[in-house]
């Protein structure tokens, strides 16, 4: 294991952020494409689809971050590497949403 000064929880939750961002963007597209099923379920679950979306994303982020930290994935990633992964994920997530609505 390379010692980059970045703890396993920092790495795990940074990677979780990148993955959760992409899945959140995909969820936006999925619920827009499936308004009679997915969107209707999300509205029924909490009263508003964005509340359900937020709860799902927060739970996924927390659970995935903890799991990734326990697995100690990304041990070779430096701070710059983690920043690049997060930045790339956020850009791709934005492009997914913008591309869908354009």
Legacy VTK file of the C-alpha trace (Angstrom):
# vtk DataFile Version 3.0
C-alpha trace
ASCII
DATASET POLYDATA
POINTS 102 float
0.000 0.000 0.000
1.365 3.406 -0.964
1.252 5.962 1.825
-0.076 9.102 0.180
-1.277 10.650 3.434
-4.871 10.076 2.401
-6.898 7.864 4.711
-9.012 4.961 3.579
-12.240 6.776 4.455
-11.192 9.794 2.407
-10.497 7.522 -0.544
-13.629 5.446 -0.055
-15.952 8.413 0.170
-14.208 10.248 -2.683
-14.762 7.231 -4.921
-18.316 6.954 -3.609
-18.917 10.575 -4.616
-17.728 9.857 -8.147
-19.898 6.747 -8.506
-22.950 8.258 -6.813
-22.765 11.327 -9.054
-22.945 9.158 -12.159
-25.772 7.044 -10.764
-27.699 10.168 -9.783
-27.454 11.487 -13.333
-28.638 8.140 -14.680
-31.537 8.183 -12.209
-32.634 11.551 -13.598
-32.807 10.050 -17.084
-34.470 6.834 -15.897
-37.238 8.601 -14.012
-37.889 10.981 -16.925
-38.155 8.047 -19.330
-40.383 6.010 -16.996
-42.849 8.505 -15.610
-45.652 5.976 -15.176
-43.538 3.569 -13.134
-40.295 4.900 -11.644
-41.330 8.543 -11.298
-44.758 7.554 -9.948
-43.122 5.251 -7.380
-40.702 7.989 -6.326
-43.569 10.453 -5.842
-45.574 7.874 -3.880
-42.602 7.028 -1.649
-42.049 10.506 -0.163
-44.536 12.863 -1.774
-42.061 14.350 -4.251
-39.672 12.636 -6.633
-36.766 14.950 -5.777
-37.038 14.078 -2.082
-36.888 10.378 -2.943
-34.014 11.037 -5.334
-32.098 12.866 -2.608
-32.698 10.163 -0.007
-31.584 7.423 -2.422
-28.441 9.340 -3.353
-27.502 10.087 0.275
-28.026 6.484 1.367
-26.069 5.167 -1.621
-23.228 7.623 -0.953
-22.958 6.645 2.720
-23.227 2.880 2.218
-20.963 2.785 -0.824
-18.396 5.056 0.854
-18.239 2.805 3.901
-17.952 -0.361 1.769
-15.226 1.129 -0.430
-13.327 2.292 2.665
-13.476 -1.219 4.147
-12.233 -2.707 0.867
-9.462 -0.077 0.810
-9.864 0.514 -2.912
-7.891 3.260 -4.616
-4.828 2.938 -2.396
-2.583 4.059 -5.255
-4.584 7.215 -5.916
-3.007 10.469 -4.807
-4.930 13.600 -3.959
-4.586 14.750 -7.557
-5.781 11.375 -8.777
-8.860 11.483 -6.563
-9.554 15.044 -7.682
-9.336 13.953 -11.308
-11.702 11.029 -10.731
-14.240 13.248 -8.955
-13.948 16.043 -11.526
-14.284 13.636 -14.425
-17.315 12.015 -12.854
-19.019 15.364 -12.250
-18.365 16.492 -15.823
-19.705 13.237 -17.266
-22.747 13.428 -14.958
-23.473 16.962 -16.149
-23.098 15.879 -19.770
-25.495 12.960 -19.243
-28.188 15.248 -17.882
-27.569 18.067 -20.373
-27.397 15.595 -23.255
-30.702 14.057 -22.272
-32.546 17.370 -22.074
-31.049 18.881 -25.233
LINES 1 103
102 0 1 2 3 4 5 6 7 8 9 10 11 12 13 14 15 16 17 18 19 20 21 22 23 24 25 26 27 28 29 30 31 32 33 34 35 36 37 38 39 40 41 42 43 44 45 46 47 48 49 50 51 52 53 54 55 56 57 58 59 60 61 62 63 64 65 66 67 68 69 70 71 72 73 74 75 76 77 78 79 80 81 82 83 84 85 86 87 88 89 90 91 92 93 94 95 96 97 98 99 100 101
